[in-house]
């Protein structure tokens, strides 16, 4: 584990460059804060505390820098606009990753800053450089009160942001992260206690920031950090205004896999294949927004998303639409057993669905609000000669939109640089093939160039007796695969990614992979993945291992 961490952080040139710049700036700011405090003759009395006050001041300046950065990766509309222009300079799709790096840094410097201040306050009381007690500074002055409040907010936000807690209870993550508003209010007013001053007593004034710059000698960093907060607040207002525009839920399709397909009509809404949106259903929750990948293509007359009922919010949405977990369970059971559609009231054969619209339910459909769209790596699929689209389970959703869009562009002869597409879908169980099967069949049947698109489907579940009999009866000599009803055969077990990438590289190098071409001087192969992090790590390692001067494999993972 430690070896892989060291290799990722220090042997990867881009990551090493980032670490040197990002943490180099922070160490420089820490040293600057220390120096400014230690050499300020007006603070000679406070400097009698020596190392603790120098450390607290250096850490405080670094924290101000991190706080100013923290919200910038969350300016989603700004990133969506600048993303196509700056991807060559830095990975704009890694904004959530960068947000986490800043948060980790804040946690470290907050621990340093707080510990140093605890020592400061104890030494103030012990040496009586000021006629104050440690408890009074902690709990009656603005600096101590806001500092402890920010620590409490950070504790709540950091613990609920853990991937396991976020996956099991997204609502906890969502609500605690909105405490950030109060965190930044406390941050901007943290210095109003005027601990760093050249007088024994504070010099307060009636106007913000409530202290006199004549005797209070803090950095006044709030004057710089507040701008990212203002920008973020302005963006949230814009997003709220945009989300209130007319939106109508026109149709709900429930697939045997358990996924609900919501088809939404929003006039004037424009997006690119591979993008995603936030969705809110006020009837279920007035405050919660959940991210979903767009599964329709820009050429479709509607906007669609696919929703799995795996949490409180999604299950409540299913119940409200009349297709809750009980309906899904019945359909999934039927699909596993291979029941034909006319043998089951819910339509159990793979690839079929049940349609729920305004005429099928007692109440009219709920109001739906959407915010977006926002950019994703898969937007760049047409910039590659070869595109590998890899989805795991419900992680296949971005590629529904992309494959549809490729289909439309293939029909119009506008594929850009793209010459070949490899689609991989790794599923844990057979019913998951249901909702995507009809799309794959249409795309497979429409291929006039059999070398352009290759579909690779892997089933990782243990085969039960019913499925084994189904395969034994239907598979030998059949034109279609009995599980997916595609010409492409389903493969069982986990893919060997290093072997797969090795074969692709060799085929490209000898000129047998891309049709109508000899060996290439340099071929760009883009990998676009959506799924669990463990699988992403294995695929990324395979791309790095097989990249050379003639074949360049790139890797991008979907983030929300």
N, C-alpha and C positions, 0 to 999 in steps of 0.2 A: 504493500500500500504506500509506504513512504517513498519507495523507489519510483513508483509511477507518478506520485505527486511531484517529486524532484524533477523527473523527466518532463512532465507537462509544464511546470512553471519556469524551469531554468534551461532546458535543452531545446525548447521550442523557440525559434528566433523571434517570432511576433510576440509571444507571451513574455519572453525575456525583455524585449524592448518596452512593452507596456509596463512591466514591473519596475524597470529602471526609471522610466519617466514618472509614473504615478507615485511610487513610493519615494523616489528621489525628491520630487517636489515637496512631499510631506515632511521628509527629514530636513530639507532646507528650511521650510517654514518653522518647524520645531526649533531649529538652531537660531533662526532669526528672532523668534519670540523670546527665547532664553537670553539672547544677546541684548535685545532692546530693554528687557527688564533689568538685567544685571548692570548695564552701563548707564541707566537713567539716574542721574544724581538727585533728582527730585523725589525718587522713590527709595532713598537711602535707608529710611527707617524700616520700610517693608522688606528691603533686601537683607536685613539682619536675620530674616528667616532662612536665608540662603537657598539651598538646593530645592527644597520643596516648592518655594514660590517661583523659582526659575523654571522648574519642570511644569508647574501648573500653567504658567503663562505660555510656554512653548506649545504644550498640548492644546491649550485654548485656541491659539491662532490656527493650529492645524485643524481642529474641529470646525472652526468657522469656514475654512476652505472646503472641507468635506460637506458641511451643511449646504453650502452654496451649490455644490455639484449634485447633491442627492436627488433633486427634483428634475434636473435637466434631462436624464434619460426617460423620464415619465412624460415629457412633452410629446405625446404621440403624434399629434397633427403636424408638428414641426418636423419630426423624424420622417413621417410619411412623405412630406414634400421634398425634403433634402436627400432622402435615402438614395434615389437613383443617381444622384450627382456625386455622392461621397463614398459609395461602397468601395471604390478603389483605394480610398485613403484610410478608412477605418470601418470595422464591421458594424454598420448601423443596426443590423438585426440582432446584435448582442446587447441591446440596451438594457434588458432585464439583468443580464449577467453583470454589466457594468454597475447598475444600480445596487446589486448585491455586494460587489467589491467595495463600493463606497460605504455601504452600511457596515460591512465587516471592519473597515478601517475606523469608522466612527465608534464602533463598540470598543476597539482597542484603545483609541485615544481618550474616549470617555472614561474608561477604567483608569488610565494614567492620570487624567485631569482630576477626577474625583478623589483618587487616593492621595494625590499631592495636596489637594485642598483640605482633606481631612487632617493631614499633618499640619498644614498652614493654620487651621483654626485652633488646633490643640496648642500649637506653639504661640499663637497670639495670646491665648489665655495664660499660658505658662510664663511667657516673657513680659506680658503686659505692655507690648509696644503700642497697644491700644487698650483702652479701658472697656474691653468686651469679653464675653464668655463664648466658648465654642458653641454651646447650645443656642445662644442668642443669634450668632451668625448663621447657624444651620437652619433655624426654624422661625426666625422673625424678620430676617432680611431677604430682599428680593432675590439675591443671588442664590442663597441656600434653598429658598422655597422653590424657585423655578428649576434649579438644578435637580433637586430630588424628584420633582414632578416629571421632568424629562427622562430621568432614569426609570421611573415607573412605566411611562409610556413605551420606552424602548424595550423594557422587559416583556410587556404584553405583545408588542409588535413582532419582536424577534422570535418569541416562542411559537406564536401562531403562524408565522411565516415558514416554519419547518415543513418540508415537502410532505411528510406523513400527516401532520395535522391539517395542512391545507387540503390534501387529497380527501381526508375523511370528513372534514367540516370546513368547507370553503367559507361558510358564513362567518366563522370565528376570525378567519384571516381578513375577510372583507371589512367587517366592522372595526376590528382593532386597528387596521391600517388607516382608517379614516380619523383615528386619533392624531394623525400627523398634523392636522390643522391646529390642534391645541399645542402640539409639540413645538411647532414653529412660532406660535404666538409667545410661548415661554422662552424660546431661543432669542427672539428679537428683543425681549424685555429682560434678558438674563443679567445684563450689565447695569440695570437701574439701581442695584444695591450699592454700586460704586465701591467695591472692595479695593480696587487698585486706585489709590489716591495719595496725595502728598500731605494730607491733613489728618489729624486724629479722628475727626468726625466727618461724616458724609456731607457733601455740599449739594443739597437737593434744590431743584427748581420746579416751577408749576407746569411746564410744558414738556412734551416728549423729547428726549428719552428720560426726563425727570432728574437728570443730574447735570451739574455744571462741568463743561469741558475745561474750565479753568483749573479745577483741582482734581477732577476725576480723569485719570490718564489711561483709560482702557484703549483698546484698538479701534473701538467704534466699528467693528466688523459688520454689524447689522446693516450699515449703509450699503454694503456690497452684497451680502447674502440675501437681502430682502428681494432683490430683483428677480431671482429665479422663482421665489415664492409668488410674486406678483404675476409673472408669466404663467405659472402653473394655474393659479386661481383664474386668470383670464381664459386659459384654455378650457377649464372645467365649465365656465359659463358658456363658452362657445359650444361645447359638446352638449350641454343641457338644452340650449336653444335648438341645435340641430336635431336632437333626439325627439323633440316635441312635434316635428313635422309629421304630417299625416302618414300613417302606416296601417296596413290591413293584413290580417292573417287570412289568407284565401283558402288554404287547404292543409290538412294534416294527413300524412301517410304513415302507417305503422308497419314496419317490416318484421319478419319472423325473427330477425336477430335481436329484436328489442329496441332498435333505434327508431325514434320518431323523426319523420322528415317534415319540417315546417316550411311551407311555401308562403312567402310574404311579398306583398305588393307595396312598393314605396316609389311613387313617381319621381323621376329625376335622380334617382340613386345610381351612382356609377361606381364601378369597382373593376379590379383586375383579377384574373384567375390566380388563386392561391392566397388571397387576402382574407382577413377575418374581421369580425365585428363583436361588439358588446350587445347583449340582449337583456332587456328588462321586461317583466310582465307585472305591472303595478298591482294587479289583483292578487298576486301571490306575495310580492314584496315590493314596497315602494322605494326601497333603497338599494337593493341588490342588482348588480350588473354582472352577467356571466359571459366569458369569451367563448365564441364558437367560430369555427372555420366555415367560410362560405363554400357550399358544395355545388352550387349552380354555376354555369358559365356566363360570362358577360353577354353572350348572344341570347340567353334564355329570357323569356318574357317575365320572369319572376326571380326572386331571390330565395334561396333555400339554405337551410342548415339542418344537420342531423344531430339529434340529442339522445344520449343514452340515459336511462333512468337509474342512476347510481347514487344519488344524493337526495337530501330532503327537498331541495328546490326543484330538481328535475322530476322527482316522483310526484310532487304536488302539481307540477305542470301536467304530467301524464294523467293524473286523476281529474284535473279540471277539464282536460280535453276528452275525457271518457275513454282513455286508453291507458289506464294505469298498469301497475305491475302484474295484476292478475290476468289481464288480457295478454300482456307480453309473455307471461309464463306459459299460457296455453298455446300461443303461437310457436314459441321456442320448442316446447315439447313435441308439437306436431312436426316441426321442421326436422328435428333430430330423428324422428321415426320415419320421415319421408312420406308423410300422409299427403295425398293429393288435395288440391284446393277444394274440390267439390265434396270431399269427404269430411271437411272440418269447417265449422262456421266462421273461423277466423282466417281461413286461407293458409293452410300449413305448408304448401310446397315451397321449396327454396326459390327466392326471387319474386314471389307474389307479395301482395301487401293489402292492407285494409285501409280504405279511405274514410277519413272523418272530416266532414265539412259542416258548414252552418246548418245544412238540412238534416244532418245525421245526429245532432246532439240536441238536448232539450234547451239548453241555454245558448245564446249566441257566443261565438268565439271571443276569448279575452282580448283586450287591447295589448298590442306588442309595441315596444319602443326599441329602436336600434341606434347604436352609436358607432360610427366608423365610415368607411373601412380603414383598416390599418395594414401596413405593409408586412410582407413576409418574404423569406429568401426565395421561395419557389416562383416568385414573380419573374426571376431571371432565367427561367428554364430555356427560353429561346436564344439565349446568348451562348449556349454550348452546342458543340457538334453532336455530343451524345449526352442524354439525360437519363440518370438512374433515379427513379421515383420509388421510394421504399416506405411503406406504411405498416404499422403493427397494430392489429385490432382496429379500434375506432380511430387510430391515428392515420387511417387511410383517407379521412375526410378531405384534406387539402387537395388530394390528387383526383378526387371526383371532379372538382372544378377544372383542374389543369388538363385532365384527359379529355373532358368535354371540349375545352377551349382548343386543345391540339386537334381534335377531330374537326371542329369548325374551320380552323385555319388550314388544315390539310386539304379540306374540300375546296377552299379558295386558293390554294397554292401559295400561301404566305406563311412559311415556317421559319423564316429568318435563317439563322445558322444551323438550326436543328436538323439532323439527318437520321437519327435513330433514338428510340425511346425504349428503355428497359423498365418494366413495372414489376415491382416485387410487393407481395402482400403476405405478411406472416400472421396467421390467425391461430387462436388457441382452440376454437371449437367450430364445427361445421355451420351452425346457424348464422354465424357472423357473416358468412358469404352472401346471405340473403339479400340485404338491401342494396349491395353494390353489383349484384350479379347481372341485373337487366342492363345496366349501363355498360358493363364489360362485354356482354354479348353483342350489343349494338355496335360498339366500337370495333370489336373483333370482326364482325360480319362486314363492316364498312371498309375494311382495309383492302385497298386495291394494290398496295405494295406490301407483300407479306414480310419483307425484311425491315420495315420501318418500326413496327411495334411488336415487342415480345412480352408476353404476360407470364409471370412466374408466381405461382401460388403455393404457399407452404402451410400445412396443417400440423400443429405441434401437439395436439391433444392425443391421449391414448385412445385407440380405436375400440369402441364397445361392440357388443355382439350384433346389435341391430345394424350398425354401420358396416360391420364386416360382411354380413349377409347381403346388404345393399350393394357393396362393391363386388362381391362374388357373382351376384346375379346379373348386374347391369354393366360391369366394366369390360369383360372380355369381348373384343371386336367392336365395341361401341364407338360411334362417331364422336360422341360427346362424353366429357368427364361426368360420372354420375353424381358427384358432389356439387360441382359448380355449373354444370351444363355448358361448359366452354369446350372448344376444341383443345385448348391447353390442358394437359394433365396435371392434377394436383400432386405435389410432392410431399412426403411425410417426413417429419423431423425438422430440426433447426437448420437453417442455411449455414454453410461454411463460407463466410464472407471473404476470408483471405483467398480461398480457392476460387471463388467466383470472380473476384477482382483480378486474380492472377490470369485466369483464362481470358478475360476481356482485354487485359493489357497485351498478352501474347498475340491474340487475334488481330488487334489493331496494328501491332508492330510488323506483322507479316502481310498486312493488307487484306485480310479475309473477314474483317468485322464490318466495315462500312462498305455497302454495295457500290460497285462501279469505281473503286479506287484502289490504287496500289498502296504500298506502305507509306504512312503519313510522316511528314517531318515533325509535326507537333499537333497532338489532338487534345482538346480540352473535354474532359468528361466530368459533368457536374452531378453530384449526388445530393438529393433532397430527401430528408428523412423527417418523419413525424412518429413519435412513439416514446417508449421508456428510455431513460438515460443509460441504463446498462447496455442495451442494444446499440444505442448511439455510439457509445465508447468503442464497442467492437467494430462497428462499421468504419468509424473514423480512423482507427488504427490500421484497418485494411487499406483505406485510401492512402494513408501516409506511407505504408510499407511498399505499395506498388507504384507510387509516383516516380517517374524518372524524366529524363530530358525530352523524350519523345511522346510520353503520355502523362498528362497532368490531371490527377484526380482532385477535385475539390469537394468539400463536405459542408453542408449547411443543415441546421436543425431548426425545426419550427419551435418558436417560443411565443408564449402569451404573456 
